[in-house]
């Protein structure tokens, strides 16, 4: 009887201890995948400031903390495109699921899934400066191109 390789899946869930759409979506998705421990090795990449006491994740979820996640957007962007791919290669990740504009834009060997929980940021003008709207549109377009799914 052969043992098939488990799929190593990592979640970039920076705000999983917060409230709102990203929190409920990320938590629900991770808990659903936790129901299949025979299929997946699950990694959760979060900020080192997140408190996990009230989340009740399965014990087999490996938590990876990073101090760079809650930094300024440009620092986080640099981290996502330099250190993060190296970390995921080291952990032999097969699938990365990024939420809220968070996946490496550079080509990688692992599959990348990105979820835009609130596309209104890049589709509606709400009084933001034009430069900020241009940045959001650029990111939206390029994150969609960089993702596999």
C-alpha contacts under 8 A as a table, 3 or more apart, distances in Angstrom:
res1	aa1	res2	aa2	distance
6	X	38	X	6.99
6	X	39	X	5.03
6	X	40	X	5.12
6	X	41	X	6.36
7	X	39	X	6.17
7	X	40	X	4.74
7	X	41	X	6.08
7	X	93	X	7.78
7	X	94	X	6.22
7	X	95	X	7.70
8	X	40	X	5.77
8	X	41	X	4.72
8	X	42	X	6.14
8	X	43	X	7.57
8	X	92	X	6.94
8	X	93	X	4.85
8	X	94	X	5.19
8	X	95	X	6.52
9	X	40	X	6.70
9	X	41	X	6.21
9	X	42	X	5.22
9	X	43	X	6.18
9	X	93	X	5.89
9	X	94	X	5.97
9	X	95	X	4.77
9	X	96	X	5.89
9	X	97	X	7.52
10	X	42	X	5.95
10	X	43	X	4.46
10	X	44	X	5.71
10	X	45	X	6.98
10	X	93	X	6.67
10	X	95	X	6.32
10	X	96	X	4.88
10	X	97	X	6.17
11	X	30	X	7.97
11	X	42	X	7.92
11	X	43	X	6.25
11	X	44	X	4.95
11	X	45	X	5.89
11	X	96	X	5.97
11	X	97	X	4.85
11	X	98	X	6.07
11	X	99	X	7.95
12	X	44	X	6.40
12	X	45	X	4.98
12	X	46	X	6.46
12	X	96	X	7.52
12	X	97	X	6.23
12	X	98	X	4.90
12	X	99	X	6.30
12	X	102	X	7.07
12	X	103	X	7.98
13	X	16	X	5.53
13	X	22	X	7.87
13	X	23	X	7.97
13	X	26	X	6.41
13	X	44	X	6.80
13	X	45	X	6.18
13	X	46	X	5.70
13	X	98	X	7.11
13	X	99	X	6.39
14	X	45	X	7.11
14	X	46	X	4.75
14	X	47	X	5.78
14	X	50	X	7.93
14	X	69	X	6.96
14	X	70	X	7.93
15	X	18	X	5.34
15	X	19	X	7.92
15	X	22	X	6.88
15	X	23	X	6.08
15	X	46	X	7.48
15	X	47	X	7.95
15	X	50	X	7.42
16	X	19	X	7.80
16	X	22	X	7.02
16	X	23	X	4.58
16	X	24	X	7.71
16	X	26	X	6.49
16	X	27	X	6.50
16	X	46	X	7.81
16	X	50	X	7.60
17	X	23	X	6.51
17	X	50	X	6.13
17	X	51	X	6.28
17	X	52	X	6.62
17	X	54	X	7.91
17	X	55	X	7.11
18	X	23	X	5.79
19	X	22	X	7.53
19	X	23	X	5.45
19	X	24	X	7.23
20	X	23	X	5.56
20	X	24	X	6.42
21	X	24	X	5.45
21	X	25	X	5.88
21	X	117	X	6.69
22	X	25	X	5.20
22	X	26	X	5.73
22	X	99	X	7.19
22	X	100	X	7.37
22	X	117	X	6.63
23	X	26	X	5.36
23	X	27	X	5.95
24	X	27	X	5.28
24	X	28	X	5.94
25	X	28	X	5.26
25	X	29	X	6.11
26	X	29	X	5.25
26	X	30	X	6.10
26	X	99	X	7.76
27	X	30	X	5.24
27	X	31	X	6.04
27	X	55	X	7.76
28	X	31	X	5.19
28	X	32	X	6.12
29	X	32	X	5.16
29	X	33	X	6.34
30	X	33	X	5.21
30	X	34	X	6.11
31	X	34	X	4.94
31	X	35	X	6.72
31	X	57	X	6.68
31	X	58	X	7.43
32	X	35	X	5.46
32	X	36	X	7.77
33	X	36	X	5.66
33	X	37	X	7.69
33	X	40	X	7.45
34	X	37	X	5.87
34	X	40	X	7.79
34	X	42	X	7.47
34	X	57	X	7.96
34	X	58	X	6.29
34	X	61	X	7.66
36	X	39	X	5.56
36	X	40	X	6.49
37	X	40	X	5.41
37	X	41	X	6.89
37	X	60	X	7.78
41	X	60	X	7.68
41	X	61	X	7.29
42	X	60	X	7.26
42	X	61	X	5.07
42	X	62	X	6.19
43	X	61	X	5.69
43	X	62	X	4.67
43	X	63	X	5.78
43	X	64	X	6.98
44	X	61	X	6.87
44	X	62	X	6.14
44	X	63	X	4.78
44	X	64	X	5.95
45	X	63	X	6.06
45	X	64	X	4.72
45	X	65	X	5.84
45	X	66	X	7.36
46	X	50	X	6.84
46	X	63	X	7.33
46	X	64	X	6.30
46	X	65	X	5.05
46	X	66	X	6.29
46	X	69	X	7.26
47	X	50	X	5.67
47	X	65	X	5.33
47	X	66	X	4.99
47	X	67	X	5.81
47	X	68	X	7.25
47	X	69	X	5.32
47	X	70	X	6.34
48	X	65	X	4.88
48	X	66	X	5.27
48	X	67	X	5.35
49	X	67	X	7.79
51	X	54	X	7.71
52	X	55	X	5.47
52	X	56	X	7.54
53	X	56	X	6.99
57	X	61	X	6.89
58	X	61	X	5.82
66	X	69	X	6.05
67	X	70	X	6.83
67	X	71	X	7.65
68	X	71	X	5.43
68	X	75	X	7.04
68	X	76	X	5.91
68	X	79	X	6.79
69	X	76	X	5.45
69	X	79	X	7.85
70	X	76	X	7.20
71	X	75	X	6.08
71	X	76	X	6.01
72	X	75	X	5.39
72	X	76	X	6.32
73	X	76	X	5.12
73	X	77	X	6.01
74	X	77	X	4.92
74	X	78	X	6.16
75	X	78	X	5.11
75	X	79	X	6.15
76	X	79	X	4.93
76	X	80	X	6.07
77	X	80	X	5.12
77	X	81	X	6.40
78	X	81	X	5.26
78	X	82	X	6.11
79	X	82	X	5.29
79	X	83	X	5.30
79	X	84	X	6.12
80	X	83	X	6.39
80	X	84	X	4.98
80	X	85	X	7.11
80	X	102	X	7.35
80	X	103	X	6.57
80	X	104	X	5.28
81	X	84	X	6.29
81	X	85	X	6.52
81	X	103	X	7.96
81	X	104	X	4.84
81	X	105	X	6.53
81	X	106	X	6.39
82	X	85	X	6.09
82	X	86	X	6.86
83	X	86	X	5.22
83	X	87	X	6.15
84	X	87	X	5.01
84	X	88	X	6.14
84	X	104	X	7.58
85	X	88	X	5.11
85	X	89	X	6.09
85	X	104	X	7.07
85	X	108	X	7.23
86	X	89	X	5.12
86	X	90	X	6.18
87	X	90	X	5.07
87	X	91	X	6.28
88	X	91	X	5.07
88	X	92	X	6.02
88	X	93	X	5.30
89	X	92	X	4.92
89	X	93	X	6.22
90	X	93	X	7.87
93	X	96	X	7.07
93	X	110	X	6.46
94	X	109	X	8.00
94	X	110	X	4.84
94	X	111	X	6.23
95	X	110	X	5.54
95	X	111	X	4.75
95	X	112	X	5.88
95	X	113	X	7.43
96	X	103	X	7.64
96	X	110	X	7.01
96	X	111	X	6.22
96	X	112	X	4.91
96	X	113	X	6.12
97	X	103	X	7.54
97	X	112	X	6.04
97	X	113	X	4.70
97	X	114	X	5.82
97	X	115	X	7.64
98	X	101	X	6.95
98	X	102	X	4.91
98	X	103	X	5.24
98	X	112	X	7.46
98	X	113	X	6.12
98	X	114	X	4.78
98	X	115	X	6.39
99	X	102	X	5.66
99	X	103	X	7.88
99	X	114	X	5.79
99	X	115	X	4.98
99	X	116	X	6.45
99	X	117	X	7.42
100	X	114	X	7.62
100	X	115	X	6.36
100	X	116	X	5.47
100	X	117	X	6.51
100	X	118	X	7.85
101	X	114	X	7.08
101	X	115	X	7.50
101	X	116	X	6.77
101	X	139	X	7.36
101	X	140	X	7.32
101	X	143	X	6.75
102	X	114	X	7.11
102	X	143	X	7.92
103	X	112	X	6.96
103	X	113	X	7.80
103	X	114	X	6.73
103	X	143	X	7.17
103	X	146	X	7.92
103	X	147	X	7.65
104	X	107	X	7.65
104	X	108	X	7.99
104	X	146	X	7.54
105	X	142	X	7.23
105	X	143	X	6.46
105	X	146	X	5.31
105	X	147	X	8.00
106	X	146	X	7.23
107	X	146	X	7.30
108	X	111	X	7.44
111	X	147	X	7.52
111	X	148	X	5.92
112	X	146	X	7.58
112	X	147	X	4.95
112	X	148	X	5.27
112	X	149	X	6.74
113	X	147	X	5.41
113	X	148	X	5.98
113	X	149	X	5.07
114	X	143	X	7.35
114	X	144	X	7.41
114	X	147	X	6.07
114	X	149	X	7.11
116	X	119	X	5.84
118	X	121	X	6.45
119	X	122	X	5.71
119	X	123	X	6.36
120	X	123	X	4.92
120	X	124	X	5.49
121	X	124	X	6.24
121	X	136	X	7.05
122	X	125	X	7.98
122	X	133	X	6.75
122	X	136	X	5.38
122	X	137	X	5.34
122	X	140	X	6.81
123	X	137	X	7.79
125	X	128	X	6.72
125	X	133	X	7.31
128	X	132	X	6.42
128	X	133	X	6.62
129	X	132	X	5.44
129	X	133	X	6.59
130	X	133	X	5.09
130	X	134	X	6.14
131	X	134	X	5.00
131	X	135	X	6.24
132	X	135	X	5.09
132	X	136	X	6.30
133	X	136	X	5.15
133	X	137	X	6.20
134	X	137	X	5.16
134	X	138	X	6.13
135	X	138	X	5.10
135	X	139	X	6.15
136	X	139	X	5.11
136	X	140	X	6.03
137	X	140	X	5.14
137	X	141	X	6.14
138	X	141	X	5.35
138	X	142	X	6.15
139	X	142	X	5.16
139	X	143	X	5.80
140	X	143	X	5.35
140	X	144	X	6.21
141	X	144	X	5.39
141	X	145	X	6.44
142	X	145	X	4.94
142	X	146	X	6.07
143	X	146	X	5.00
143	X	147	X	6.14
144	X	147	X	5.41
145	X	148	X	7.82
